Amino acid sequence: MLTRPLILVHGLWNTPNVFRRLESCLEQPPSMVFAPFLPHGCGRKDIRSLAKNLGKYIDARFGSTGSIDLLGFSMGGLISRVWLQEMMGYERTIRFFSIGTPHQGTYTAQLVPDHLFAGIAEMKHGSDFLKSLNVSSNYLQGIECRSYFTHWDLMAFPGYRSVLPFGSIIPIPVLTHKGLIKNLNAINLIASDILGRSMV
């Protein structure tokens, strides 16, 4: 049983439905798991704007002070990091689970024009956004961090670089980006970790 609320943050071209299988596996009451809908505008909306919306949803649902856990899938992990590092979310977050998030950028986004798709362009390898985020990454040191990735990820590419600068790093042997949050074996591993049923 979870001892504090878990916030699930979806990625680009996803909705909260991407977490349906994970939520089913966790078997928690609705009051303990919350997956807000954050429309990305097909990548046109910048990540900091999405993080502000995330913060508003969290405060509206759980107040502005209670402890929480946070899980971000794909771009959702970067949205989560902005809220954690730049909007003082680190003060109330106990655990942060990152799944397939391009923390060091993805070459898949490299040719995307900045002026058309701001959110996608911010995930380019070497982007100013990521450099800025990594400067303040020390705020994650007080949080229990987990990074899940697959070597064969073509969305967060190369997959082995989709990890946080702190905490545990867990490779998952699935063949696709979406498999990290859809594959049953991956879901069981992540759910067990969230519920404290296994040591990874």
C-alpha positions in Angstrom: 0.0 0.0 0.0 1.3 3.5 -0.8 1.9 5.7 2.1 1.6 9.0 0.1 0.1 10.0 -3.2 1.8 9.1 -6.4 1.6 11.5 -9.4 2.0 10.1 -12.9 3.2 12.5 -15.6 2.7 11.3 -19.2 4.8 12.2 -22.2 4.5 13.6 -25.7 1.6 12.2 -27.8 0.3 10.4 -24.7 -2.6 10.8 -22.3 -3.0 9.5 -18.8 -4.3 6.3 -20.4 -0.7 5.3 -21.0 -0.6 4.5 -17.2 -3.7 2.4 -17.2 -1.9 -1.0 -16.9 0.5 0.4 -14.2 -2.4 1.7 -12.2 -4.2 -1.6 -12.4 -1.1 -3.4 -11.2 -0.6 -1.1 -8.3 -4.1 -1.7 -7.0 -4.4 1.5 -5.1 -7.5 3.6 -4.3 -8.0 6.6 -6.7 -7.2 9.0 -3.9 -3.6 7.7 -3.9 -2.8 7.8 -7.6 -3.3 10.8 -9.8 -2.5 11.2 -13.5 -3.3 14.7 -14.8 -3.8 15.4 -18.5 -1.2 17.8 -19.8 -1.9 18.7 -23.5 1.4 19.1 -25.3 0.0 20.6 -28.5 1.9 17.9 -30.5 5.1 19.3 -29.1 4.4 22.9 -29.6 4.0 23.8 -25.9 7.3 24.4 -24.1 8.2 22.2 -21.2 8.2 24.9 -18.5 4.6 25.8 -19.3 3.6 22.2 -18.9 5.5 22.0 -15.6 3.5 25.1 -14.3 0.3 23.3 -15.2 1.5 20.2 -13.4 2.1 22.2 -10.3 -1.4 23.7 -10.4 -2.9 20.2 -10.7 -0.9 18.8 -7.8 -1.8 21.8 -5.5 -5.4 21.6 -6.4 -5.6 17.9 -5.7 -3.4 17.5 -2.7 -2.7 21.0 -1.4 0.7 22.7 -1.5 2.6 21.0 1.3 1.9 17.3 1.7 4.5 14.7 0.7 4.2 13.0 -2.6 6.0 10.6 -5.0 6.4 11.5 -8.7 6.7 9.3 -11.8 7.4 10.7 -15.2 7.3 8.8 -18.5 9.3 10.1 -21.5 8.9 13.9 -21.8 6.9 13.6 -18.5 10.2 13.1 -16.7 11.5 16.4 -17.9 8.2 18.2 -17.0 8.6 16.6 -13.6 12.2 17.8 -13.3 11.3 21.4 -14.0 8.6 21.3 -11.3 11.0 19.6 -8.9 14.0 21.8 -9.5 12.6 25.2 -10.5 9.3 25.3 -8.7 10.4 23.9 -5.3 8.7 20.5 -5.9 11.9 19.0 -4.3 10.7 20.2 -0.9 7.8 17.8 -0.8 8.8 14.9 -3.1 10.2 11.8 -1.5 10.7 9.6 -4.5 11.1 10.3 -8.3 10.7 7.5 -10.8 11.9 8.4 -14.3 11.0 6.1 -17.2 12.5 6.5 -20.7 13.2 10.2 -20.2 15.8 11.9 -22.4 17.6 13.7 -19.6 20.7 14.2 -21.8 18.7 14.8 -24.9 17.6 12.7 -27.8 19.0 12.7 -31.3 15.5 11.9 -32.6 14.6 15.6 -31.9 17.7 17.0 -33.5 16.2 18.2 -36.8 12.9 19.6 -35.3 12.5 23.4 -35.9 12.5 25.3 -32.6 10.0 27.9 -33.7 7.4 25.3 -34.6 7.8 22.6 -31.9 9.3 24.3 -28.8 8.7 21.4 -26.5 10.3 18.8 -28.8 13.2 21.1 -29.6 14.0 21.5 -25.9 14.8 17.8 -25.9 17.6 18.1 -28.5 21.0 16.9 -27.4 22.8 19.9 -26.1 19.8 22.2 -25.9 19.9 25.3 -23.7 16.9 24.0 -21.8 18.7 20.7 -20.8 21.9 22.6 -20.0 19.9 24.9 -17.7 18.1 21.9 -16.1 21.4 20.1 -15.4 22.8 23.2 -13.7 20.2 22.9 -11.0 20.2 19.1 -10.8 21.6 19.2 -7.2 18.0 19.8 -6.0 17.4 16.1 -6.8 20.1 14.9 -4.3 17.6 14.8 -1.4 15.1 12.7 -3.4 15.2 8.9 -3.8 15.6 8.7 -7.6 15.1 5.8 -10.0 15.9 5.8 -13.7 14.4 3.0 -16.0 15.6 2.8 -19.6 16.0 0.4 -22.5 19.1 0.2 -24.7 16.8 -0.1 -27.8 14.9 3.1 -27.2 14.5 5.0 -30.5 12.5 7.9 -29.0 14.9 8.8 -26.2 18.0 8.0 -28.2 20.5 6.7 -27.2 18.5 4.9 -24.5 21.4 4.3 -22.1 21.7 8.1 -21.6 18.1 8.4 -20.5 19.0 8.5 -16.8 19.0 10.9 -13.9 22.3 12.3 -12.5 21.5 10.7 -9.1 20.0 7.5 -7.8 19.5 4.0 -9.1 19.7 3.1 -12.8 17.6 0.1 -14.0 17.8 -1.2 -17.5 14.6 -3.0 -18.7 14.9 -5.5 -21.6 12.1 -4.3 -23.8 12.4 -3.4 -27.5 10.5 -0.2 -27.7 10.1 3.1 -25.9 6.4 2.5 -25.2 7.3 -1.0 -24.0 8.8 0.6 -20.9 5.3 1.5 -19.7 3.2 -1.1 -21.6 5.1 -4.4 -21.4 3.8 -6.5 -18.5 7.2 -7.6 -17.3 8.3 -3.9 -17.2 5.1 -2.9 -15.4 5.6 -5.6 -12.8 9.1 -4.5 -12.1 8.2 -0.9 -11.8 5.1 -1.5 -9.7 7.1 -3.8 -7.3 9.7 -1.1 -6.9 7.0 1.6 -6.2 5.3 -0.6 -3.6 8.6 -1.6 -2.0 8.2 -5.3 -2.8 11.7 -5.7 -4.2 15.1 -4.2 -4.0 16.5 -3.1 -7.4 
